[in-house]
Amino acid sequence: MPCTTTLRLPGSVALAASPPLGSLVVVLAALGWRTVTPMRTIDFMRIGMLTTATPQDLDRVARLGLRCWQWMRFADSPAGPDHLDWKPFAEHIAAESAARGLRLSAIGALYANPLDPPQTERARAVFQRAIAVAAHLGVKIVSGFAGGVIRFQPNPRGGNLVQEPFEDHLPALLAFWEPLARQAADHGVRLAFEPCPQGPWHLPVMGYNALGRPAMWERLFDATRCENLGLEWDPSHLICQFIDPVANLRRFGARVFHVHAKDAFVNRTLLAAYGPCHPGVAEHRFPGLGQADWAQIIHTLLRLGYDSDLNIEGWHDPVYRDHGAEAGDALAGQKLEDAGLLIARRTLEQYVPAEPA
């Protein structure tokens, strides 16, 4: 179970030393596959979406032919930390989900910066409550942003402020998350961090999420003994940083606890003309409309023994979204989000094995 002694090899993440996996993980490490002890959560992958916890939202999930969902905006829901009596609502929404044949894949606790001092105590309370709700409902994944310490130093040459590297504040990251990881481990729950950079142009520069770069994943996983700290993996964030998602998955796949199915597209013409820091160079899209190789992604997930679901993250696509009345938008007023979700579902379901009858 997490937060236990592990074997570390050069270039590897916390390798489980317990037999009978010991020989296997050594071989995989030599091949560049980063490995930890697996903890099974489900037997069959499903395709779903991110949504909030209302019966109307769950009706939409079922209507679109999706089979699972991730509970978003948990912090502000009736099960969040502002409500003492959270069990009736949690049990109600679980029953509503089951009545529609849906699986609750993960609880999206909080996507903010827990290491920002004004937010820290509430963030801790949110994750503690999310762990309690997950344990009560039998959900194995609680997710969110890891956050990061934001400090600046003056640049004497330019007069501007320069953000201190997140690497300098890894101890603070561990100090916040490891106690929560131990609490989660006691309940059979894993914590999954979405590595969204939260910087302009979908890049990690000036972002607040320390895990926006794979280099920081390595540092975190090498520094912690908590094997239930992992990733809510999303290939779009890698594509926007010009990283090969499949190669990344092969390296970090054993730490992937949940997947956001979101694609991205890099406009090479704009990139060649203006470089990466320019509007339109990189944009998020629905699966099937970007440059992710979903056949290889799902193939690799299955080969690695990934044991959770694919939940589609919508609302980012420049075309297939619900458009407002913004001036200059050729699609103003059109509601295209559901069409995008269907495109994504049809793209993904080609590669996801069917559940046994």
C-alpha positions as CSV (number, residue, x, y, z in Angstrom):
1,M,0.0,0.0,0.0
2,P,1.2,3.6,-0.5
3,C,3.8,5.4,1.7
4,T,5.9,2.3,2.1
5,T,9.5,1.4,1.4
6,T,10.4,1.2,-2.2
7,L,13.3,0.3,-4.5
8,R,14.8,3.1,-6.5
9,L,16.8,2.6,-9.6
10,P,18.6,5.3,-11.7
11,G,16.0,7.1,-13.9
12,S,13.1,5.4,-12.3
13,V,10.1,6.3,-10.2
14,A,9.6,4.5,-6.8
15,L,9.8,0.8,-7.9
16,A,8.0,-1.7,-5.8
17,A,10.4,-4.1,-4.2
18,S,7.8,-6.7,-3.1
19,P,7.7,-10.1,-4.9
20,P,6.5,-11.4,-7.2
21,L,6.7,-8.1,-9.1
22,G,10.4,-7.4,-8.2
23,S,11.9,-9.0,-11.2
24,L,9.4,-7.5,-13.6
25,V,9.8,-3.9,-12.4
26,V,13.6,-4.1,-12.7
27,V,13.2,-5.2,-16.4
28,L,10.6,-2.5,-17.1
29,A,12.8,0.1,-15.5
30,A,15.7,-0.9,-17.7
31,L,13.5,-0.3,-20.7
32,G,12.6,3.1,-19.5
33,W,9.1,2.3,-18.1
34,R,8.5,3.9,-14.8
35,T,6.8,1.4,-12.4
36,V,5.1,1.3,-9.1
37,T,3.0,-1.4,-7.4
38,P,-0.5,-1.4,-9.0
39,M,-3.7,-1.1,-7.0
40,R,-6.7,-2.4,-8.9
41,T,-9.8,-0.2,-8.8
42,I,-11.9,-1.4,-11.8
43,D,-11.8,-4.3,-14.3
44,F,-13.2,-2.6,-17.4
45,M,-12.5,0.9,-18.8
46,R,-15.5,3.1,-19.6
47,I,-15.9,6.4,-21.4
48,G,-17.5,9.3,-19.7
49,M,-17.3,13.0,-19.1
50,L,-16.6,15.7,-16.5
51,T,-19.8,17.1,-15.0
52,T,-21.4,18.3,-11.8
53,A,-23.4,16.2,-9.4
54,T,-27.1,16.8,-10.3
55,P,-29.7,14.4,-11.7
56,Q,-30.0,16.6,-14.8
57,D,-26.3,16.4,-15.5
58,L,-26.4,12.6,-15.1
59,D,-29.3,12.5,-17.5
60,R,-27.1,14.2,-20.0
61,V,-24.3,11.8,-19.5
62,A,-26.6,8.8,-20.1
63,R,-28.3,10.5,-23.1
64,L,-25.0,10.9,-24.8
65,G,-24.3,7.2,-24.5
66,L,-21.5,7.6,-21.9
67,R,-21.0,5.2,-19.0
68,C,-19.2,7.1,-16.3
69,W,-18.5,10.5,-15.0
70,Q,-16.1,12.6,-12.8
71,W,-17.7,14.7,-10.1
72,M,-16.6,18.3,-10.7
73,R,-17.0,21.4,-8.6
74,F,-17.1,19.1,-5.6
75,A,-15.9,21.8,-3.2
76,D,-19.0,23.9,-3.6
77,S,-21.5,21.0,-3.7
78,P,-23.7,19.9,-0.8
79,A,-21.0,17.2,0.0
80,G,-18.3,19.8,0.3
81,P,-16.7,21.0,3.6
82,D,-19.2,23.8,4.1
83,H,-21.8,21.2,5.0
84,L,-21.6,19.1,8.1
85,D,-24.2,16.5,7.1
86,W,-22.8,15.5,3.8
87,K,-23.7,11.8,3.7
88,P,-27.4,12.2,2.5
89,F,-26.4,14.1,-0.6
90,A,-23.5,11.9,-1.4
91,E,-25.6,8.8,-1.1
92,H,-28.4,10.4,-3.1
93,I,-26.2,11.3,-6.0
94,A,-24.5,7.8,-5.9
95,A,-28.0,6.3,-6.1
96,E,-28.9,8.6,-9.0
97,S,-25.8,7.6,-10.8
98,A,-26.4,3.8,-10.3
99,A,-30.0,4.2,-11.5
100,R,-28.7,5.4,-14.8
101,G,-26.1,2.6,-15.1
102,L,-23.2,5.1,-14.6
103,R,-20.0,4.7,-12.7
104,L,-18.5,7.5,-10.6
105,S,-14.9,7.3,-11.7
106,A,-13.3,10.1,-9.6
107,I,-14.1,13.1,-7.4
108,G,-12.6,16.3,-8.7
109,A,-12.0,17.9,-5.4
110,L,-10.4,21.3,-6.2
111,Y,-8.6,22.8,-9.2
112,A,-6.9,25.8,-7.6
113,N,-3.6,26.4,-5.7
114,P,-3.6,24.7,-2.3
115,L,-0.1,26.1,-1.7
116,D,-1.3,29.7,-2.0
117,P,-1.5,30.7,1.7
118,P,-5.0,32.3,1.6
119,Q,-6.3,29.1,0.0
120,T,-4.4,26.4,2.0
121,E,-6.7,25.7,4.9
122,R,-9.8,25.5,2.8
123,A,-8.0,23.4,0.2
124,R,-6.9,21.0,2.9
125,A,-10.5,20.8,4.2
126,V,-11.8,20.2,0.7
127,F,-9.4,17.3,0.0
128,Q,-10.1,15.8,3.5
129,R,-13.8,15.8,2.8
130,A,-13.4,14.5,-0.7
131,I,-11.3,11.6,0.6
132,A,-14.1,10.9,3.2
133,V,-16.8,11.0,0.5
134,A,-14.8,8.8,-1.8
135,A,-14.2,6.2,0.9
136,H,-17.9,6.2,1.8
137,L,-19.0,5.7,-1.8
138,G,-16.3,3.3,-2.8
139,V,-14.6,5.7,-5.2
140,K,-10.9,5.2,-5.5
141,I,-9.7,8.5,-7.0
142,V,-9.7,12.0,-5.7
143,S,-8.2,14.6,-8.0
144,G,-7.2,18.2,-8.4
145,F,-4.2,20.5,-8.9
146,A,-1.1,20.1,-6.8
147,G,-0.5,23.8,-6.8
148,G,2.8,25.5,-6.2
149,V,4.6,28.0,-4.0
150,I,4.6,31.4,-5.8
151,R,7.5,33.7,-4.9
152,F,9.4,36.2,-6.9
153,Q,12.8,37.7,-6.9
154,P,13.7,41.1,-8.6
155,N,15.8,40.9,-11.8
156,P,18.5,43.6,-11.2
157,R,19.1,43.9,-14.9
158,G,15.6,44.3,-16.1
159,G,13.7,45.5,-13.0
160,N,11.1,42.8,-13.5
161,L,10.1,40.1,-11.0
162,V,11.2,36.6,-11.8
163,Q,9.3,33.6,-10.3
164,E,11.4,31.3,-8.2
165,P,11.6,27.7,-9.7
166,F,9.1,25.3,-8.4
167,E,12.0,22.9,-7.8
168,D,13.1,25.1,-5.0
169,H,9.9,24.5,-3.1
170,L,9.5,20.8,-3.4
171,P,9.6,20.4,0.4
172,A,6.5,22.6,0.7
173,L,4.7,20.5,-1.9
174,L,5.5,17.3,0.0
175,A,4.6,18.9,3.4
176,F,1.1,19.6,2.2
177,W,0.3,16.5,0.2
178,E,2.0,13.6,2.0
179,P,-0.2,13.8,5.1
180,L,-3.3,13.8,2.8
181,A,-1.8,10.9,0.9
182,R,-1.4,8.9,4.1
183,Q,-5.0,9.7,5.1
184,A,-6.2,8.7,1.6
185,A,-4.2,5.5,1.8
186,D,-5.9,4.5,5.0
187,H,-9.1,4.5,3.1
188,G,-7.9,2.9,-0.1
189,V,-8.0,6.2,-2.1
190,R,-5.4,7.5,-4.5
191,L,-4.7,11.2,-5.2
192,A,-4.3,12.2,-8.8
193,F,-2.9,15.6,-9.9
194,E,-3.9,17.1,-13.2
195,P,-0.7,18.5,-14.7
196,C,-2.3,21.5,-16.4
197,P,0.4,24.2,-16.5
198,Q,-2.1,27.1,-15.9
199,G,0.2,29.5,-17.8
200,P,-0.5,31.6,-20.8
201,W,-0.5,29.9,-24.2
202,H,-1.0,26.5,-22.4
203,L,2.6,26.7,-21.3
204,P,4.1,26.3,-17.8
205,V,5.8,29.7,-17.8
206,M,4.1,32.0,-15.2
207,G,1.7,29.2,-14.2
208,Y,0.8,28.2,-10.6
209,N,0.7,24.4,-10.9
210,A,4.1,23.0,-10.0
211,L,3.3,19.7,-11.8
212,G,2.8,21.4,-15.2
213,R,6.1,19.9,-16.4
214,P,7.1,16.2,-16.4
215,A,10.5,17.2,-14.9
216,M,8.6,18.1,-11.7
217,W,6.7,14.8,-11.8
218,E,10.1,13.0,-11.7
219,R,11.2,15.1,-8.7
220,L,7.9,14.6,-6.8
221,F,7.8,10.8,-7.4
222,D,11.5,10.4,-6.6
223,A,11.1,12.3,-3.4
224,T,8.0,10.7,-2.0
225,R,7.3,7.2,-0.5
226,C,3.6,7.7,-1.1
227,E,2.7,5.5,-4.0
228,N,-0.9,6.7,-4.0
229,L,0.3,10.1,-5.3
230,G,-0.1,10.1,-9.0
231,L,-1.4,11.8,-12.1
232,E,-4.7,12.7,-13.7
233,W,-3.1,12.5,-17.1
234,D,-4.2,14.6,-20.0
235,P,-2.4,14.4,-23.4
236,S,-3.5,17.9,-24.4
237,H,-1.2,19.5,-21.8
238,L,1.7,17.5,-23.3
239,I,0.9,18.3,-27.0
240,C,0.9,22.0,-26.1
241,Q,4.4,21.7,-24.7
242,F,5.5,19.7,-27.8
243,I,5.9,16.5,-25.8
244,D,5.0,13.1,-27.3
245,P,2.1,11.8,-25.1
246,V,2.7,8.1,-25.9
247,A,6.3,8.3,-25.0
248,N,5.4,10.2,-21.8
249,L,2.8,7.6,-21.0
250,R,5.3,4.8,-21.4
251,R,7.5,6.5,-18.9
252,F,5.0,7.6,-16.3
253,G,2.0,5.3,-17.0
254,A,2.2,3.4,-13.7
255,R,1.6,6.7,-11.9
256,V,-1.5,7.5,-14.1
257,F,-4.5,7.0,-11.9
258,H,-7.2,8.8,-14.0
259,V,-7.3,10.2,-17.5
260,H,-8.9,13.3,-18.9
261,A,-9.7,12.6,-22.5
262,K,-8.8,15.9,-24.2
263,D,-7.0,16.6,-27.4
264,A,-4.9,19.5,-28.7
265,F,-3.8,21.0,-32.0
266,V,-0.5,22.8,-32.7
267,N,-0.7,25.1,-35.7
268,R,2.7,24.6,-37.2
269,T,2.3,27.5,-39.6
270,L,1.7,30.0,-36.7
271,L,4.4,28.3,-34.7
272,A,7.0,28.8,-37.5
273,A,5.9,32.4,-37.9
274,Y,5.6,33.5,-34.2
275,G,7.0,30.9,-31.9
276,P,5.0,29.2,-29.1
277,C,4.0,32.3,-27.2
278,H,1.3,33.5,-29.6
279,P,-2.5,33.2,-29.7
280,G,-3.7,30.2,-31.7
281,V,-0.4,28.3,-31.8
282,A,-1.8,25.7,-29.5
283,E,-5.5,25.0,-28.7
284,H,-7.4,22.4,-26.8
285,R,-9.9,20.2,-28.7
286,F,-12.2,17.2,-28.3
287,P,-10.6,13.8,-28.9
288,G,-10.6,13.1,-32.7
289,L,-10.2,16.8,-33.6
290,G,-6.6,17.2,-32.5
291,Q,-3.2,15.5,-32.9
292,A,-3.3,12.9,-30.1
293,D,-2.9,9.3,-31.3
294,W,-5.8,7.8,-29.3
295,A,-5.2,4.3,-30.7
296,Q,-1.7,4.2,-29.3
297,I,-2.7,6.0,-26.1
298,I,-5.4,3.5,-25.2
299,H,-3.3,0.6,-26.4
300,T,-0.5,1.8,-24.0
301,L,-2.9,2.3,-21.1
302,L,-4.3,-1.2,-21.5
303,R,-0.9,-2.7,-21.8
304,L,0.3,-1.0,-18.6
305,G,-2.7,-2.2,-16.7
306,Y,-4.5,1.1,-16.3
307,D,-7.5,0.5,-14.2
308,S,-9.7,3.5,-14.4
309,D,-11.8,5.3,-17.0
310,L,-11.5,7.9,-19.8
311,N,-13.5,11.0,-18.9
312,I,-13.9,13.5,-21.7
313,E,-13.1,17.1,-20.8
314,G,-15.2,19.4,-22.9
315,W,-15.9,23.2,-23.2
316,H,-12.4,24.0,-24.6
317,D,-12.9,23.3,-28.2
318,P,-13.0,26.5,-30.3
319,V,-15.8,25.1,-32.5
320,Y,-17.6,22.3,-30.7
321,R,-18.7,24.2,-27.6
322,D,-21.8,26.2,-26.5
323,H,-21.2,29.6,-28.0
324,G,-22.4,32.8,-26.4
325,A,-23.4,36.0,-28.2
326,E,-19.8,37.4,-28.6
327,A,-19.4,39.8,-31.4
328,G,-17.3,38.5,-34.2
329,D,-17.9,34.8,-33.4
330,A,-19.2,33.2,-36.6
331,L,-20.9,30.5,-34.5
332,A,-22.5,32.9,-32.0
333,G,-25.5,31.4,-30.2
334,Q,-24.9,27.8,-31.5
335,K,-24.9,25.0,-28.9
336,L,-22.3,22.5,-30.2
337,E,-20.9,21.0,-27.0
338,D,-22.9,17.8,-27.2
339,A,-21.9,17.3,-30.8
340,G,-18.3,17.5,-29.7
341,L,-18.9,15.0,-26.9
342,L,-20.3,12.6,-29.4
343,I,-17.4,13.0,-31.7
344,A,-15.1,12.3,-28.8
345,R,-17.1,9.2,-27.6
346,R,-17.0,7.7,-31.1
347,T,-13.3,8.4,-31.5
348,L,-12.4,6.7,-28.2
349,E,-14.9,3.8,-28.2
350,Q,-13.1,2.3,-31.3
351,Y,-10.2,1.3,-29.0
352,V,-11.9,0.5,-25.7
353,P,-12.7,-3.2,-25.2
354,A,-16.4,-3.9,-24.7
355,E,-17.5,-5.0,-21.3
356,P,-18.7,-8.6,-21.0
357,A,-22.4,-9.0,-21.2
